[in-house]
Amino acid sequence: MCLIAKLAILSSMIEQDEFKQQALAFLEANAKPRVEQKQAWGQGSDKVAIFPEKTIEEERKEVEEASGWRRKVFDAGFGWITGPTQYGGRDLPRSYQRIYDSLETGFEIPNQAVFGIGLGMIAPTILAHGTETAKNLYLKSLYRGDIIACQLFSEPGSGSDLASLSTKATKDGDEWVINGQKVWTSGAQVSEIGEIICRTDPNVPKHKGLTAFIVNMHAPGVEIRPLRQMTGGSTFNEVFFNDVRVPDDHRLGDVNGGWGVALTTLLNERAAIGGGGGGLGTIGIWRIIELLRHMGKSNDKLLRQAMANVYINAKVANYTNMRAMAKIAQGQLPGPEMSIAKLSLTTNMTRMSQLVSRILGPKITADTGEWGTYAWCEFLLSIPGMRVAGGTDEIMKNIIGERVLGLPKEPAPVSKQ
């Protein structure tokens, strides 16, 4: 951008104090102030699930409420504060986004988790790699809450080795024809579009033969099947593609350049997941401390030490994540250090589940009806899913070792002939 253009933007930029006043006025006119309720053992819901299990009706209602709020926020000028103006944003610095986010936490608003993947991973990828057609079609709609997006990377046969995927895309004139299967797709059942990585050239090294696309989740040939989890719910899905046609202007990046596109998405994914801060946050920590007291084990030295270990690691993980977020706030892409944040999160969740299991004993597997006890079973059963989401713990360790610490690459397994 030339100096004259930069000066023009600066001269037209709203002052932060005025922006704050406008944001506060909008929130006060459209939402109720959040009233902090004192936490007390045995009061309210004792749910501590990582993946909320909802009925179809509950899910539909939550999506409607979340979308309605996003539309209000966007139409008032606060839906994509940092985005380019040509795609519906306001082109303001990230400091303005932090102002709005800070104010919004003081109000009761509908749960926005359904937009986490679309806005945290897919929209930044479309902005970085999409065609003008795709940007104009989807960016404003995503940030306004008119559509929801999902991520279509994992496959049954590729595991953590994303580059070994087998879903194929074959060129047919101005379109691509997709055939294959994806798995562990969060939110596929409520999404309008998805980012998919396909193999477009089987005759080159696996990382170089991939291409990324935006696919219509309601297109002919797309079949979504819910996956039943051991928690009893169906948060994830498997998605089948049978001769699904995608226009070439829905391609992300160059043909056979999909690996770079995927990395953009994965880095943003780890930033989003790692933002959890190392555990369930203050609510989870409080609940475990009160659980120790309730079970008469608050003086157990070993359990107290384990509790302190969970608390300290949650704090350290949060500070580490804050440093990474500060880097992103300066306009830099999230780097391999986000793998540290993601690994810290899942490792501390494991510590928490082990500690709660030691405190509760059989009560974590037998429902006695006692508040705040058996409810932890759902948390414990969700941990394996978190350890896989966004890259397995083992892959995160490899990334940290190789890209952060500069250690030699892990030797590839040698097949016996």
Secondary structure, DSSP 8 states (H G I E B T S, - for coil): --HHHHHHHHHH---HHHHHHHHHHHHHHHSEE-------TTSS-----SS----HHHHHHHHHHHHHHHHHHHHTT-SSTTS-GGGT-----HHHHHHHHHHHTTEE----GGGHHIIIIIHHHHHHH--HHHHHHHHHHHHHTS--EEEE---TTTTT-GGG---EEEEETTEEEEEEEE-S-TTGGG-SEEEEEEE--TTS-GGGSEEEEEEETTSTTEEEEEE--TTS---EEEEEEEEEEEEGGGEESSTT-HHHHHHHHHHHHHHHHHTT-SSSHHHHHHHHHHHHHHTT-TT-HHHHHHHHHHHHHHHHHHHHHHHHHHHHHTT----TTHHHHHHHHHHHHHHHHHHHHHHHGGGGTS----TTTTTHHHHHHHHHHHHHTTS-HHHHHHHIIIIIS------------
